[in-house]
Amino acid sequence: MIPGWLRKVFGHNSIDGYVAWPTLLADGFAPVQRRIHGTEAAARSLRWYQPELIPGLLQTRDYATEVLRACSAFLDGPGDLEEAVDARMQRKTVLLDEGHRFHFLIGEPALYHTLGDDRVMHQQLEYLLEALKTPRTTIGIIPLSAEFLCPTNSFVLHDRTSAEVETISAAISVTAADEVALYERAFELLAAQAVCDDDARILIEKAAQGL
């Protein structure tokens, strides 16, 4: 059984939690963002690994606009960019819920991959510095020098019940207990390599100073 927002968009070409982007985006990017919001609101614990981008819940509006613009261009997606950005910004309200716990792991390259221009990137990095102070939230930066310990891709763990994975061609909801356990193990290995608090601040400030 596959829980969560993916269940609502399953079609004939959806197999075992796999939904191709054309199916997922049939009604636009904004409905997808709203469904993700519902899943995030329902979970008590979110663990998010993103090696190349700032995670969605920590994005500024301008940064999110550039991310979704690039994704829309690549996927030849629907033209609901502004509505989709509004929906993504609305998702951030979950960070204020005292019943939630968040743990973000961000690859150091994400601090340097350019979205928009220097202004957008500087604003995003300054926002990330402020986010380090967010209650009930842990933000770790995985340094470039970190040892390779396991195969990885970006993923989000909702409680201990599912891992949501976005690939080039599709979104995948992993719910088999043994597979979710592998994602949890990967997250633990990555978390052990990440730096937090003042050490994370140093890496973020270094990236910002280079702009």
C-alpha positions as CSV (number, residue, x, y, z in Angstrom):
1,M,0.0,0.0,0.0
2,I,1.3,3.4,-1.0
3,P,0.3,6.3,1.3
4,G,0.6,10.0,0.9
5,W,0.0,12.5,-1.9
6,L,1.3,10.2,-4.6
7,R,-1.7,7.9,-4.2
8,K,-3.9,10.7,-5.4
9,V,-2.2,11.1,-8.7
10,F,-1.7,7.4,-9.6
11,G,-2.6,6.6,-13.2
12,H,-2.2,3.7,-15.6
13,N,1.6,4.1,-15.9
14,S,2.2,4.3,-12.2
15,I,3.8,1.2,-10.8
16,D,4.7,0.5,-7.1
17,G,5.0,4.2,-6.1
18,Y,6.5,5.3,-9.4
19,V,4.9,8.3,-11.1
20,A,6.3,9.7,-14.3
21,W,6.5,13.5,-14.3
22,P,4.1,14.0,-17.3
23,T,1.4,12.2,-15.2
24,L,2.4,14.0,-12.0
25,L,2.3,17.4,-13.6
26,A,-0.8,16.9,-15.6
27,D,-2.6,19.6,-13.6
28,G,0.4,21.7,-13.0
29,F,3.2,22.3,-10.6
30,A,1.0,24.1,-8.0
31,P,-1.2,21.1,-7.2
32,V,1.9,18.9,-6.6
33,Q,3.3,21.5,-4.2
34,R,0.0,21.5,-2.3
35,R,-0.1,17.8,-2.1
36,I,3.5,17.8,-0.7
37,H,2.4,20.3,1.8
38,G,-0.3,18.0,3.0
39,T,2.2,15.1,3.4
40,E,4.7,17.3,5.3
41,A,2.0,18.6,7.6
42,A,0.9,15.0,8.4
43,A,4.4,13.8,9.3
44,R,5.9,14.5,12.7
45,S,9.5,14.0,11.6
46,L,11.0,15.1,8.3
47,R,14.6,14.1,7.4
48,W,15.7,15.7,4.1
49,Y,18.9,15.0,2.2
50,Q,19.7,17.3,-0.8
51,P,23.2,17.2,-2.2
52,E,22.9,19.9,-5.0
53,L,20.1,22.4,-4.0
54,I,18.8,24.1,-0.9
55,P,15.8,22.0,0.3
56,G,12.4,23.4,-0.6
57,L,11.4,24.3,2.9
58,L,14.5,26.4,3.3
59,Q,14.2,28.3,0.0
60,T,13.7,32.0,-0.5
61,R,11.0,33.0,-3.0
62,D,13.4,34.1,-5.6
63,Y,15.5,31.0,-5.3
64,A,12.4,28.8,-5.5
65,T,11.3,30.6,-8.6
66,E,14.5,29.8,-10.3
67,V,14.4,26.2,-9.3
68,L,10.9,25.7,-10.5
69,R,11.6,27.7,-13.7
70,A,14.5,25.4,-14.5
71,C,12.5,22.3,-13.8
72,S,9.5,23.5,-15.9
73,A,11.8,24.3,-18.8
74,F,13.5,20.9,-18.6
75,L,10.2,19.0,-18.3
76,D,8.3,21.2,-20.7
77,G,6.0,21.7,-17.8
78,P,2.7,23.7,-17.4
79,G,2.9,27.5,-17.2
80,D,1.8,27.9,-13.6
81,L,5.1,29.1,-12.2
82,E,3.9,31.9,-10.0
83,E,1.1,29.8,-8.5
84,A,3.6,27.0,-7.9
85,V,6.0,29.3,-6.1
86,D,3.1,30.6,-4.0
87,A,2.3,27.0,-3.0
88,R,5.9,26.2,-2.3
89,M,6.2,29.3,0.0
90,Q,3.0,28.2,1.8
91,R,4.6,24.8,2.6
92,K,7.1,26.6,4.8
93,T,4.4,27.3,7.4
94,V,5.0,23.7,8.6
95,L,8.3,24.9,10.1
96,L,6.3,26.8,12.7
97,D,4.4,23.8,14.0
98,E,5.7,22.8,17.4
99,G,4.7,19.2,16.8
100,H,7.3,18.8,14.0
101,R,11.0,18.0,14.0
102,F,13.2,18.7,11.0
103,H,16.7,17.5,10.1
104,F,18.2,18.8,6.8
105,L,21.4,17.6,5.3
106,I,22.8,19.8,2.5
107,G,25.8,19.0,0.3
108,E,28.3,21.8,0.3
109,P,28.0,22.1,-3.6
110,A,24.5,23.3,-3.0
111,L,25.9,26.5,-1.6
112,Y,27.7,27.2,-4.9
113,H,25.4,25.9,-7.6
114,T,24.0,29.1,-9.2
115,L,20.3,29.8,-9.3
116,G,19.4,33.1,-10.9
117,D,22.2,35.7,-10.2
118,D,24.5,36.6,-7.3
119,R,21.7,38.6,-5.7
120,V,19.5,35.6,-5.6
121,M,22.2,33.4,-4.2
122,H,23.4,35.8,-1.6
123,Q,19.9,36.3,-0.4
124,Q,19.4,32.6,-0.2
125,L,22.6,32.0,1.8
126,E,21.7,34.8,4.2
127,Y,18.3,33.2,4.7
128,L,20.0,29.8,5.3
129,L,22.2,31.4,8.0
130,E,19.0,32.7,9.7
131,A,17.4,29.2,9.4
132,L,20.2,27.8,11.5
133,K,18.4,29.4,14.5
134,T,15.0,27.8,13.7
135,P,13.6,25.9,16.7
136,R,13.2,22.1,16.4
137,T,15.3,22.2,13.2
138,T,18.8,20.8,12.6
139,I,20.7,21.9,9.5
140,G,23.9,20.0,8.6
141,I,26.3,20.8,5.8
142,I,28.2,17.9,4.3
143,P,31.7,19.1,3.4
144,L,33.2,18.5,-0.1
145,S,35.9,16.6,1.7
146,A,33.5,14.0,3.2
147,E,34.3,10.4,2.5
148,F,32.1,8.4,0.1
149,L,30.2,5.9,2.3
150,C,27.2,4.9,0.3
151,P,25.4,5.5,-3.0
152,T,23.1,8.6,-2.7
153,N,20.5,10.7,-4.3
154,S,18.2,13.4,-2.8
155,F,15.4,12.0,-0.7
156,V,13.0,12.9,2.1
157,L,12.0,10.6,4.9
158,H,8.6,11.2,6.4
159,D,8.6,9.7,9.9
160,R,9.8,6.1,9.4
161,T,7.1,5.1,6.9
162,S,8.2,6.4,3.5
163,A,11.1,7.9,1.5
164,E,10.1,10.3,-1.3
165,V,12.6,10.3,-4.1
166,E,12.6,12.6,-7.2
167,T,14.5,11.3,-10.3
168,I,15.0,12.9,-13.7
169,S,12.0,11.1,-15.1
170,A,9.7,10.4,-12.1
171,A,8.8,10.7,-8.5
172,I,9.0,7.6,-6.4
173,S,7.4,6.8,-3.0
174,V,9.3,4.1,-1.2
175,T,7.2,2.4,1.4
176,A,8.7,-1.2,1.8
177,A,10.1,-1.4,5.3
178,D,13.4,-2.9,4.2
179,E,13.9,-0.2,1.6
180,V,13.0,2.7,3.9
181,A,15.5,1.2,6.4
182,L,18.2,1.6,3.8
183,Y,17.4,5.3,3.3
184,E,17.4,5.7,7.1
185,R,20.8,4.0,7.2
186,A,22.1,6.3,4.5
187,F,20.8,9.4,6.3
188,E,22.5,8.3,9.5
189,L,25.9,7.9,7.7
190,L,25.5,11.2,6.0
191,A,24.5,13.0,9.2
192,A,27.6,11.7,10.9
193,Q,29.7,13.5,8.2
194,A,27.8,16.8,8.4
195,V,28.8,19.8,10.3
196,C,26.3,21.9,12.2
197,D,25.9,25.1,14.2
198,D,29.0,27.3,14.0
199,D,30.9,24.9,11.7
200,A,27.9,25.0,9.2
201,R,27.8,28.8,9.5
202,I,31.5,29.0,8.5
203,L,30.8,27.1,5.3
204,I,27.7,29.1,4.4
205,E,29.5,32.4,5.1
206,K,32.5,31.3,3.0
207,A,30.1,30.6,0.0
208,A,28.4,34.0,0.5
209,Q,31.6,35.9,0.6
210,G,32.6,34.4,-2.7
211,L,29.7,36.1,-4.5
